[in-house]
């Protein structure tokens, strides 16, 4: 399920920044410039290979992290990695107190909550509890709590 781009974004994390992709080309350019100052000149082909050898795996890792570790919350959906959950099905949210990291099925089709990410325990309308995750778990918790409190008066009216 794709999230419409015109929906206001309440919380978002891209999963990974793009700047690490520049490590290979910048290192290759710096090496080429330093090598030109050395006696005997430079070997541009060798530095091109060094740049590509560093660029390709880093680009692959960044792309995978941006795909599988992205978090996006709109009024209509919570997107975690490849999974999208309608926010209408979310009835409760609480910050993890350490007990919520294990034993809960995480969103995003991951077997466990990805390392170095915080957990927010989400209760769905069918009574199941799931683990939502983000680098800024407190920010995700606050955004989900605000969404639920804003929605509560509209349901009661």
C-alpha positions in Angstrom: 0.0 0.0 0.0 1.6 3.3 -1.0 1.2 6.5 1.0 0.0 9.5 -1.0 2.6 12.2 -1.2 0.1 15.0 -0.5 -0.7 13.7 3.0 1.0 15.7 5.7 4.0 13.9 7.2 3.8 13.8 11.0 7.1 11.8 11.5 9.7 10.6 9.1 13.1 8.9 9.1 14.7 8.0 5.8 16.6 4.9 7.1 20.0 6.2 6.0 21.5 9.3 4.7 23.0 9.4 1.2 26.3 11.1 2.1 28.3 7.9 2.7 28.0 7.1 -1.0 30.4 10.0 -1.6 33.2 8.4 0.5 34.6 6.3 -2.5 34.6 9.1 -5.1 36.0 11.7 -2.6 38.8 9.3 -1.5 39.6 8.4 -5.1 39.8 12.1 -6.1 42.0 13.0 -3.0 44.3 10.0 -3.7 44.6 11.0 -7.4 45.5 14.6 -6.4 48.1 13.5 -3.9 49.4 10.9 -6.3 49.9 13.7 -9.0 52.2 15.6 -6.6 54.4 12.5 -6.1 57.3 11.8 -8.4 56.4 9.6 -11.3 52.8 11.0 -11.8 49.5 9.4 -11.1 47.7 6.3 -12.2 44.1 7.5 -12.8 42.8 4.1 -13.7 43.9 2.7 -10.3 42.1 5.5 -8.5 39.0 5.0 -10.6 38.9 1.4 -9.5 39.4 2.3 -5.9 36.6 4.8 -6.1 34.3 2.2 -7.7 35.2 -0.5 -5.3 34.2 1.8 -2.4 31.2 3.4 -4.1 29.3 0.3 -5.2 28.9 -1.7 -1.9 28.3 1.5 0.0 25.6 2.6 -2.5 24.0 -0.9 -2.2 24.0 -0.7 1.6 22.6 2.8 1.7 19.8 1.9 -0.8 18.8 -1.2 1.2 18.8 0.7 4.5 16.6 3.5 3.0 14.2 0.8 1.7 14.0 -1.5 4.7 14.5 1.0 7.7 12.4 4.0 6.6 9.7 5.3 8.9 6.9 7.5 7.8 3.8 8.5 9.7 0.9 10.3 8.1 -2.7 10.7 9.4 -3.6 7.8 7.1 -0.7 5.3 7.5 2.3 4.2 9.5 5.0 3.0 7.1 7.8 0.9 8.6 10.2 -0.5 6.0 8.1 -2.4 3.4 5.0 -2.6 5.6 2.2 0.0 5.7 -0.4 -0.1 8.4 -3.5 2.1 8.4 -3.5 4.4 11.4 -7.3 3.8 11.8 -6.3 0.4 13.1 -4.1 1.8 15.9 -5.9 2.2 19.2 -3.1 2.6 21.7 0.6 3.5 22.0 3.1 3.4 24.8 6.8 3.9 25.0 8.8 0.8 25.5 10.0 0.2 29.1 12.4 -2.4 28.0 9.9 -5.2 28.2 8.4 -4.4 24.8 11.5 -5.1 22.7 11.2 -8.9 22.9 8.2 -11.0 22.3 6.4 -8.6 20.1 6.2 -8.9 16.4 7.8 -5.8 14.8 6.4 -3.9 11.9 8.3 -3.9 8.6 8.4 -7.7 8.2 11.6 -8.0 10.3 12.1 -11.0 12.5 13.2 -8.7 15.4 13.5 -5.0 15.9 16.5 -3.8 14.0 19.6 -3.0 16.1 20.2 0.5 17.4 16.6 1.4 17.0 14.2 2.3 19.8 10.8 0.6 20.3 7.3 2.0 20.6 4.6 -0.5 21.6 1.5 -0.1 19.4 -1.9 -1.7 20.2 -4.0 -2.5 17.2 -7.9 -2.6 17.1 -7.9 -6.4 17.1 -6.0 -6.4 20.5 -2.6 -7.4 19.2 0.5 -5.5 20.2 3.2 -4.8 17.8 6.6 -3.1 18.0 7.0 0.0 16.0 10.7 1.2 15.8 12.7 4.3 14.9 16.0 5.9 15.7 14.1 8.6 17.5 11.6 6.4 19.3 10.5 9.2 21.6 9.7 11.3 18.6 7.7 8.5 17.0 5.9 7.9 20.3 5.0 11.6 20.6 3.7 11.7 17.0 1.6 8.6 17.4 0.2 9.8 20.8 -0.7 13.2 19.3 -2.3 11.5 16.3 -4.4 9.3 18.7 -5.4 12.2 20.9 -6.4 14.4 17.9 -8.5 11.5 16.5 -10.2 10.7 19.8 -12.5 13.7 20.0 -13.6 13.2 16.4 -14.6 9.6 17.1 -16.6 10.6 20.2 -18.6 13.3 18.4 
